[in-house]
């Protein structure tokens, strides 16, 4: 059975993707290179971290470490892009849209989404998800190491989520109930790149 969300969700997904690409120009502005060239840097660790959001290692406020690299860092624009990405990722996961997810998440997070989607397909179940709105998006930590910047955000959102079987019976969720969802997502980018591209590298449900 093909995994699809209901038509209203599909329309919403298209609209959000358009919004995301409109924001990408401001969310993905170049980061100036740091004063010292690094001879080499470690690869981004794109593992799923459960209950392990890294904190800043100094007494700096979370975003101070990012502003040391990019004094012009615009928090409002970053959060607008992160909010859009959060919504897109949720709906793309519900639809089983791996092509959209590949553009937004790191390889190990993508592996987890692909496995969950495949298991849902094997059970012939369909996830219907309606994103109601974002209540809160707060930066909880930030770090920069070996040319990689990471920012963790705590999202509090309202969704309606229903999982249905092949015969349309409700397996989980309630189509009449709005549920509060709390997530901590970590985004990373290469600060040495001419154009910053933030990717989702870790998720942690709160």
C-alpha positions as CSV (number, residue, x, y, z in Angstrom):
1,X,0.0,0.0,0.0
2,X,1.4,3.4,-0.9
3,X,1.9,5.7,2.1
4,X,0.1,8.9,1.6
5,X,-1.3,11.5,3.9
6,X,-4.8,12.9,3.3
7,X,-5.2,15.5,0.5
8,X,-5.3,18.4,2.8
9,X,-1.9,17.4,4.2
10,X,-0.5,17.0,0.7
11,X,-1.6,20.5,-0.2
12,X,-0.1,21.8,3.0
13,X,3.2,20.0,2.4
14,X,3.5,21.6,-1.1
15,X,2.8,25.1,0.5
16,X,5.4,24.5,3.2
17,X,8.0,23.3,0.8
18,X,7.5,26.5,-1.3
19,X,7.8,28.5,1.9
20,X,11.0,26.7,2.9
21,X,12.7,27.4,-0.4
22,X,11.7,31.1,-0.1
23,X,13.4,31.2,3.3
24,X,16.4,29.2,2.2
25,X,18.1,32.3,0.7
26,X,18.1,34.1,4.1
27,X,18.6,30.9,6.2
28,X,21.5,29.8,4.1
29,X,23.6,33.0,3.9
30,X,27.4,32.5,3.7
31,X,29.3,32.2,7.0
32,X,32.6,34.1,7.1
33,X,35.6,31.9,7.5
34,X,37.1,31.8,10.9
35,X,40.4,33.8,11.4
36,X,42.5,30.6,11.6
37,X,42.5,28.1,8.8
38,X,42.1,24.6,10.1
39,X,44.3,22.1,8.4
40,X,41.7,19.4,8.8
41,X,38.4,18.8,10.6
42,X,36.4,15.8,11.7
43,X,33.4,14.7,9.8
44,X,30.0,15.7,11.2
45,X,28.8,13.0,13.7
46,X,25.4,12.3,12.2
47,X,24.3,9.8,14.8
48,X,20.9,9.7,16.5
49,X,21.4,11.0,20.0
50,X,18.9,10.1,22.7
51,X,18.9,12.4,25.6
52,X,22.3,13.8,24.6
53,X,22.1,17.4,23.5
54,X,25.6,18.8,23.9
55,X,25.9,22.0,25.8
56,X,28.4,24.8,25.3
57,X,31.7,24.0,26.9
58,X,32.4,27.5,28.2
59,X,30.4,30.1,30.2
60,X,29.1,31.6,26.9
61,X,25.5,31.9,26.2
62,X,24.5,29.3,23.6
63,X,24.5,31.5,20.6
64,X,27.7,33.4,21.6
65,X,29.8,30.5,20.2
66,X,28.0,30.9,16.8
67,X,28.3,34.7,16.8
68,X,32.0,34.5,17.3
69,X,32.2,32.8,13.9
70,X,29.4,34.8,12.3
71,X,28.8,38.2,14.0
72,X,25.9,38.9,11.7
73,X,24.0,35.7,12.7
74,X,20.3,36.4,12.6
75,X,18.5,34.3,15.1
76,X,15.0,35.3,13.8
77,X,15.8,34.2,10.3
78,X,17.5,31.0,11.6
79,X,14.4,30.1,13.7
80,X,12.1,30.8,10.8
81,X,14.0,28.4,8.6
82,X,14.2,25.8,11.4
83,X,10.5,26.1,12.0
84,X,9.8,25.6,8.3
85,X,12.1,22.6,8.2
86,X,10.5,21.0,11.2
87,X,7.1,21.2,9.6
88,X,8.3,19.8,6.3
89,X,10.2,16.9,7.9
90,X,7.2,15.9,10.0
91,X,4.8,15.9,7.0
92,X,7.4,14.3,4.6
93,X,7.9,11.5,7.2
94,X,4.1,11.0,7.4
95,X,3.9,10.9,3.6
96,X,6.9,8.6,3.2
97,X,8.6,11.3,1.1
98,X,12.2,10.3,1.3
99,X,13.3,12.6,-1.5
100,X,12.3,15.6,0.5
101,X,13.9,14.2,3.7
102,X,17.2,13.5,1.9
103,X,17.5,17.3,1.3
104,X,17.0,18.1,5.0
105,X,18.4,15.4,7.3
106,X,21.7,13.7,7.8
107,X,22.3,10.1,6.7
108,X,21.8,8.4,10.0
109,X,18.6,10.3,10.8
110,X,17.4,9.4,7.3
111,X,18.2,5.7,8.0
112,X,16.0,5.8,11.0
113,X,13.1,7.5,9.1
114,X,13.5,5.0,6.2
115,X,13.4,2.0,8.6
116,X,10.3,3.3,10.4
117,X,8.6,4.1,7.1
118,X,9.4,0.7,5.7
119,X,8.0,-1.0,8.8
120,X,4.8,1.0,8.6
121,X,4.5,0.0,4.9
122,X,5.0,-3.7,5.8
123,X,2.2,-3.4,8.3
124,X,0.1,-1.8,5.6
125,X,-0.5,1.2,7.8
126,X,-0.9,4.9,6.9
127,X,0.1,7.8,9.1
128,X,-2.1,10.8,8.8
129,X,-0.6,13.9,10.3
130,X,-2.0,17.4,10.5
131,X,0.4,20.2,11.7
132,X,-1.7,22.6,13.8
133,X,1.0,25.1,14.7
134,X,4.2,25.9,16.5
135,X,4.0,27.0,20.1
136,X,7.6,27.5,20.9
137,X,11.0,27.2,19.3
138,X,13.9,27.9,21.6
139,X,17.7,27.5,21.2
140,X,18.9,25.3,24.0
141,X,22.5,24.8,23.1
142,X,25.1,25.6,20.4
143,X,28.7,24.6,19.7
144,X,31.4,24.9,17.1
145,X,34.1,22.3,16.8
146,X,36.6,21.6,14.0
147,X,34.7,23.7,11.5
148,X,31.2,22.3,12.3
149,X,28.6,24.4,14.0
150,X,25.6,22.7,15.8
151,X,22.5,24.4,17.2
152,X,19.9,22.4,19.2
153,X,16.4,23.7,19.3
154,X,13.5,22.8,21.6
155,X,10.3,22.7,19.6
156,X,6.8,22.6,21.2
157,X,4.1,22.1,18.6
158,X,0.5,20.9,18.2
159,X,-0.4,18.1,15.9
160,X,-3.2,15.7,15.1
161,X,-1.8,12.3,14.4
162,X,-3.6,9.1,13.4
163,X,-2.3,5.8,12.2
164,X,-4.8,3.7,10.2
165,X,-4.7,0.1,9.0
166,X,-5.3,-1.1,5.5
167,X,-9.1,-1.3,6.2
168,X,-9.0,2.3,7.6
169,X,-9.4,1.2,11.2
170,X,-7.6,3.5,13.7
171,X,-4.5,1.8,15.1
172,X,-3.1,4.7,17.1
173,X,-3.9,8.3,17.7
174,X,-7.2,10.2,17.6
175,X,-8.4,12.3,14.7
176,X,-10.3,14.6,17.1
177,X,-7.5,15.3,19.5
178,X,-4.7,17.8,19.3
179,X,-1.5,16.5,20.9
180,X,1.3,18.6,22.2
181,X,4.7,17.4,20.8
182,X,8.0,18.3,22.4
183,X,11.2,17.6,20.4
184,X,14.8,18.6,20.7
185,X,16.4,18.7,17.2
186,X,20.0,19.4,16.4
187,X,21.0,21.1,13.2
188,X,24.6,21.3,11.9
189,X,26.4,23.1,9.1
190,X,30.0,23.3,7.8
191,X,31.3,26.8,8.8
192,X,34.0,26.5,6.2
193,X,31.6,26.2,3.3
194,X,30.8,29.2,1.2
195,X,27.1,28.6,1.6
196,X,25.7,27.4,4.9
197,X,23.5,24.4,4.6
198,X,21.9,23.4,7.9
199,X,21.0,19.7,8.1
200,X,19.0,17.8,10.8
201,X,21.6,15.5,12.4
202,X,19.8,14.4,15.7
203,X,16.4,14.2,17.2
204,X,15.3,13.7,20.8
205,X,11.7,13.5,21.8
206,X,11.1,15.3,25.1
